[in-house]
Amino acid sequence: MSIKVDKFLLAQNMAFLISIPPDSHLAKLLSFCLATKARENTPGTEILKMTYDLMEKPSNLPYWTQDVMGHDLDYSSEEWKALGEMGIQDAKEFMATVWQELENLSL
């Protein structure tokens, strides 16, 4: 089944991304997401569930990053680089900063 993405949804997501400060924790998290790849046969609903589980339990960030990186059965240098640039020392603190940055965005 293919999901049709309309122009407004794309514009909304692009505006959101443009609004994010490039040196923020949120930008680093999204850069990590862009560096990872899912297997071709992985449904979007599975990736959405994995990501939603992280939102529910932010302390699982280290485990989530490893699951996402390994999902395509290949740990690429781009993924490792993006993970390192996140600079995660404390998962709860990192995600708390992400939530604060989201609240401070003006869209």
ABEGO torsion letter per residue (X at the ends): XBBBBBAAAAAAAAAAAAABBAABAAAAAAAAAAABBBBAABBAAAAAAAAAAAAABAAAAAAAAAAAAAAAGBBBAAAAAAAAAAGBABAAAAAAAAAAAAAABBX
